[in-house]
Amino acid sequence: MTEERPQRVMTPQEQARLDAIKRSWQQRRQIGDKLGQIKKKIGVYSGKGGVGKTTVAVNLATALAQQGLAIGLLDVDIDCPNAHKVIGAQAPPSYIKGEFTPALAWGVKIMSMGYLQENEEEAIIMRGPMIHNVINQFLQSTTWGELDYLIVDLPPGTSDAPLTVMQTLQMDGFVTVTTPHELAKLDAKRSINMVKKLNIAVLGVVENMSGDIFGKGAGEDLARELGVEFLGRFELRSDYRKSDRPTVLESKKVMDEYNKVIRGMQRQLEAVSNPTG
């Protein structure tokens, strides 16, 4: 008869690691449940601030909604949220029994940290772990319902906030934004390389603020150098001065530019979904 060995008691450090794994698994399951009715999740991303990433995300979402699609827009630029201002949504999201129902503007459901600020002129000061927790709270607590696309406006850079989104959201692909400037192109290249390292599809590059003032061509060069699709360019136009609603609703030329990008994005999504097709 063999003697039973006494069960080893975990150390406090081991128990803490196990508890953290359990919490992470529960968070992922809750987030998966919340996002379960969303067909495609598309990130709009850049390595550099100031390239018009939020403007692109808002107009892309609005142009898709104008096609009769169910669209959501999630602003995860936690410390500098602007998407709610660009889209012009006045009524904030509702919050009932721990659940957010997104705001609605121009047929787009939108959720942004900007709605939760008492004073929009005050700085939102958070360290990386706090930003990580806020993003997860948004994802766990927002009820989107059925969506054809969720457009995710990411913060610039390659650190905590975009990494949290990429690892948590199970994105279907990214659209990278650059301007014609060489530094913007370099930072966009860094962001594409980050996405590739995480094995997420890069749907293509768009060049913003293109035209006589800043020049053009960096977006095409970047796409060619990294072997990704060049989806199109957005010309720098005076139409963007109007701030009461997305520019695609003001200008047919701008809407045509976005519709061209959408067609290219959808072709790339189809190619990613059917790699042998």
C-alpha positions as CSV (number, residue, x, y, z in Angstrom):
1,M,0.0,0.0,0.0
2,T,1.5,3.3,-1.1
3,E,1.4,6.3,1.0
4,E,-0.4,9.4,-0.4
5,R,1.9,12.3,-0.8
6,P,0.7,15.5,0.9
7,Q,-0.5,18.1,-1.5
8,R,1.9,21.0,-1.9
9,V,0.6,24.3,-0.8
10,M,1.1,27.2,-3.2
11,T,3.2,30.1,-2.2
12,P,1.5,33.5,-2.0
13,Q,3.4,34.5,-5.2
14,E,2.1,31.4,-7.0
15,Q,-1.5,32.0,-5.8
16,A,-1.3,35.7,-6.9
17,R,-0.2,34.6,-10.4
18,L,-3.0,32.0,-10.6
19,D,-5.5,34.6,-9.5
20,A,-4.3,37.0,-12.1
21,I,-4.6,34.4,-14.8
22,K,-8.2,33.7,-13.7
23,R,-9.1,37.4,-13.8
24,S,-7.6,37.8,-17.2
25,W,-9.5,34.8,-18.5
26,Q,-12.7,36.1,-17.1
27,Q,-12.1,39.5,-18.6
28,R,-11.5,38.0,-22.0
29,R,-14.6,35.9,-21.8
30,Q,-16.7,39.0,-20.8
31,I,-15.2,41.1,-23.6
32,G,-15.8,38.3,-26.1
33,D,-19.5,38.1,-25.0
34,K,-19.8,41.9,-25.4
35,L,-18.3,41.9,-28.9
36,G,-19.9,38.7,-30.1
37,Q,-22.3,40.4,-32.4
38,I,-19.7,42.5,-34.2
39,K,-18.7,41.1,-37.6
40,K,-15.5,43.0,-38.2
41,K,-13.3,45.1,-35.9
42,I,-11.0,47.5,-37.8
43,G,-8.3,49.6,-36.1
44,V,-7.2,53.0,-37.4
45,Y,-3.7,53.5,-36.3
46,S,-0.5,55.5,-36.7
47,G,2.9,55.6,-35.0
48,K,2.8,59.4,-34.8
49,G,0.3,61.9,-33.4
50,G,-1.1,64.7,-35.5
51,V,-1.5,62.8,-38.8
52,G,-5.3,63.0,-38.6
53,K,-6.0,59.5,-37.4
54,T,-9.1,60.5,-35.5
55,T,-10.4,62.5,-38.5
56,V,-9.9,59.4,-40.7
57,A,-11.6,57.1,-38.2
58,V,-14.6,59.3,-37.8
59,N,-15.1,59.9,-41.5
60,L,-14.5,56.2,-42.3
61,A,-17.2,55.2,-39.8
62,T,-19.6,57.8,-41.1
63,A,-19.1,56.9,-44.7
64,L,-19.8,53.2,-43.9
65,A,-22.9,54.2,-42.0
66,Q,-24.1,56.2,-45.0
67,Q,-24.1,52.9,-46.9
68,G,-26.7,51.5,-44.6
69,L,-24.3,49.5,-42.5
70,A,-24.5,49.1,-38.7
71,I,-21.4,50.9,-37.5
72,G,-19.7,51.5,-34.1
73,L,-16.8,53.8,-33.3
74,L,-14.7,53.2,-30.2
75,D,-12.2,55.9,-29.1
76,V,-9.5,54.2,-27.1
77,D,-7.2,57.3,-27.1
78,I,-7.8,57.5,-23.3
79,D,-5.7,60.5,-22.3
80,C,-6.5,62.6,-25.4
81,P,-10.0,61.6,-26.5
82,N,-11.4,63.6,-29.5
83,A,-13.6,61.3,-31.6
84,H,-16.8,62.4,-29.9
85,K,-15.9,66.1,-30.8
86,V,-15.0,65.4,-34.4
87,I,-18.2,63.4,-35.1
88,G,-20.4,66.0,-33.3
89,A,-22.3,63.7,-31.0
90,Q,-24.1,65.9,-28.5
91,A,-26.0,63.4,-26.2
92,P,-23.7,61.3,-24.1
93,P,-23.9,57.5,-23.7
94,S,-26.3,56.2,-21.1
95,Y,-25.1,54.2,-18.1
96,I,-27.6,51.9,-16.5
97,K,-26.8,49.1,-14.0
98,G,-23.2,49.0,-14.9
99,E,-23.7,49.0,-18.7
100,F,-22.9,51.7,-21.2
101,T,-25.1,52.2,-24.3
102,P,-23.1,54.2,-26.8
103,A,-24.0,57.7,-28.0
104,L,-25.4,58.0,-31.5
105,A,-24.4,60.5,-34.3
106,W,-25.0,60.3,-38.0
107,G,-25.9,56.6,-37.8
108,V,-22.7,55.7,-35.8
109,K,-22.7,54.4,-32.3
110,I,-19.8,56.0,-30.4
111,M,-18.0,55.5,-27.1
112,S,-15.3,57.7,-25.9
113,M,-13.5,58.6,-22.6
114,G,-14.3,62.2,-23.5
115,Y,-17.9,61.7,-22.4
116,L,-16.7,60.9,-18.9
117,Q,-14.7,64.1,-18.4
118,E,-16.3,66.7,-16.2
119,N,-14.0,69.4,-17.7
120,E,-12.7,68.6,-21.2
121,E,-9.9,71.1,-20.7
122,E,-8.4,69.2,-17.8
123,A,-5.6,66.7,-18.6
124,I,-6.3,63.0,-18.1
125,I,-3.2,61.8,-16.3
126,M,-2.8,58.1,-16.1
127,R,0.0,55.6,-16.0
128,G,0.0,52.5,-18.3
129,P,-1.7,50.1,-15.9
130,M,-4.6,52.6,-15.3
131,I,-5.0,53.1,-19.1
132,H,-5.1,49.3,-19.5
133,N,-7.8,49.0,-16.8
134,V,-9.9,51.8,-18.4
135,I,-9.8,50.2,-21.8
136,N,-10.8,46.8,-20.4
137,Q,-13.6,48.4,-18.5
138,F,-14.9,50.0,-21.7
139,L,-14.8,46.7,-23.5
140,Q,-16.5,44.8,-20.7
141,S,-19.2,47.4,-20.0
142,T,-20.3,48.7,-23.5
143,T,-23.3,47.1,-25.2
144,W,-22.8,47.5,-28.9
145,G,-25.4,45.1,-30.2
146,E,-25.2,43.9,-33.8
147,L,-22.6,45.8,-35.9
148,D,-21.2,45.2,-39.3
149,Y,-18.0,47.1,-38.4
150,L,-16.5,48.5,-35.2
151,I,-14.0,51.2,-36.1
152,V,-11.4,51.6,-33.3
153,D,-9.5,54.9,-33.1
154,L,-6.2,54.0,-31.4
155,P,-3.8,56.3,-29.7
156,P,-0.5,56.8,-31.5
157,G,2.7,55.0,-30.7
158,T,3.7,51.4,-29.9
159,S,3.3,51.2,-26.1
160,D,0.7,50.2,-23.5
161,A,-2.6,51.5,-24.9
162,P,-2.4,50.2,-28.5
163,L,-0.8,47.0,-27.3
164,T,-3.7,46.4,-24.9
165,V,-6.2,46.9,-27.7
166,M,-4.4,44.6,-30.1
167,Q,-4.0,41.8,-27.5
168,T,-7.5,42.1,-26.1
169,L,-9.9,43.0,-29.0
170,Q,-9.0,40.3,-31.6
171,M,-8.9,42.8,-34.4
172,D,-9.6,41.8,-38.0
173,G,-7.2,44.3,-39.4
174,F,-5.6,47.7,-39.3
175,V,-5.7,50.8,-41.6
176,T,-2.5,52.8,-41.1
177,V,-2.5,56.5,-41.5
178,T,0.5,58.6,-42.6
179,T,1.0,62.1,-44.0
180,P,3.4,62.9,-46.9
181,H,6.1,63.9,-44.3
182,E,9.1,61.6,-44.0
183,L,8.9,61.5,-40.2
184,A,5.2,60.5,-40.3
185,K,6.1,57.8,-42.9
186,L,8.9,56.5,-40.6
187,D,6.6,56.3,-37.6
188,A,3.8,54.7,-39.7
189,K,6.4,52.0,-40.7
190,R,7.1,51.3,-37.0
191,S,3.4,50.9,-36.3
192,I,3.0,48.5,-39.3
193,N,5.9,46.4,-38.1
194,M,4.3,46.2,-34.6
195,V,1.0,45.0,-36.0
196,K,2.8,42.4,-38.1
197,K,4.8,41.1,-35.1
198,L,1.4,40.5,-33.4
199,N,0.2,38.5,-36.5
200,I,-2.7,40.9,-37.2
201,A,-3.6,41.8,-40.8
202,V,-2.5,45.2,-42.2
203,L,-5.3,46.1,-44.5
204,G,-3.4,49.0,-46.0
205,V,-2.1,52.5,-45.8
206,V,-3.9,55.8,-46.4
207,E,-2.1,59.1,-47.0
208,N,-3.8,62.0,-45.2
209,M,-3.2,65.8,-45.8
210,S,-2.0,65.1,-49.3
211,G,-1.7,67.8,-51.9
212,D,0.3,70.9,-53.0
213,I,1.1,72.1,-49.5
214,F,2.7,69.0,-47.9
215,G,3.2,67.0,-51.1
216,K,2.2,63.4,-51.8
217,G,3.6,60.0,-52.3
218,A,4.8,58.9,-48.9
219,G,1.8,56.6,-48.4
220,E,2.5,54.8,-51.7
221,D,6.2,54.5,-51.0
222,L,5.5,53.1,-47.6
223,A,3.0,50.5,-48.9
224,R,5.5,49.4,-51.6
225,E,8.4,49.1,-49.2
226,L,6.5,47.0,-46.7
227,G,4.4,45.0,-49.2
228,V,1.0,46.2,-48.1
229,E,-1.9,47.7,-50.0
230,F,-2.1,51.5,-50.7
231,L,-5.8,52.2,-50.1
232,G,-5.8,55.9,-51.2
233,R,-5.2,59.4,-50.2
234,F,-7.2,62.2,-48.6
235,E,-6.5,65.6,-50.1
236,L,-6.0,68.6,-47.7
237,R,-9.2,70.6,-48.3
238,S,-10.9,73.6,-46.8
239,D,-14.0,71.5,-46.3
240,Y,-12.3,70.1,-43.1
241,R,-12.7,73.6,-41.4
242,K,-16.3,72.9,-40.7
243,S,-16.6,71.1,-37.4
244,D,-20.3,70.5,-36.8
245,R,-20.4,67.2,-38.6
246,P,-18.0,64.8,-40.4
247,T,-16.6,66.2,-43.6
248,V,-17.9,63.2,-45.7
249,L,-21.3,64.7,-45.2
250,E,-20.2,68.1,-46.4
251,S,-18.2,67.3,-49.5
252,K,-18.9,64.8,-52.3
253,K,-15.2,64.8,-53.2
254,V,-14.2,63.8,-49.7
255,M,-17.0,61.1,-49.6
256,D,-15.7,59.7,-52.9
257,E,-12.2,59.5,-51.4
258,Y,-13.4,57.6,-48.4
259,N,-15.6,55.3,-50.5
260,K,-12.6,54.4,-52.6
261,V,-10.7,53.5,-49.4
262,I,-13.6,51.5,-48.1
263,R,-13.7,49.4,-51.3
264,G,-10.0,48.6,-51.0
265,M,-10.4,47.8,-47.3
266,Q,-13.2,45.4,-48.0
267,R,-11.2,43.7,-50.7
268,Q,-8.4,43.2,-48.3
269,L,-10.7,41.9,-45.6
270,E,-12.1,39.4,-48.1
271,A,-8.6,38.3,-49.0
272,V,-7.6,37.9,-45.3
273,S,-10.8,35.8,-44.7
274,N,-10.2,33.6,-47.8
275,P,-6.4,33.4,-48.2
276,T,-6.7,30.6,-50.8
277,G,-9.7,32.1,-52.6
